[in-house]
Amino acid sequence: MKSLGCGMGDISFTDIEVCRTDGGAPAVRLSGGASRRANEIGALRVLVSISHDHDYVCAFAVALGRAGGGGDDDETCDS
């Protein structure tokens, strides 16, 4: 959600799916409001890195797009 410039509640959790590639790396699939938001800001894909150690997990996601590919830092999210 943050990589799309939104916070929790702006996009449904069910609109973002983390799955595995054939090689086992994590991948992101967007649908519904998350997909619409990605299109609005010119994001072509979302990359995610996930790490874990015993009881702790962390993840980092970044949305990638074309240079000058749209969007505005002052835009608000509309679900």
Secondary structure, 3 states (H helix, E strand, C coil): CHHHCCCECCECHHHEEEEECCCCCEEEEECHHHHHHHHHHCEEEEEEEEEEECCEEEEEEEEEECCCCCCCCCCCCCC
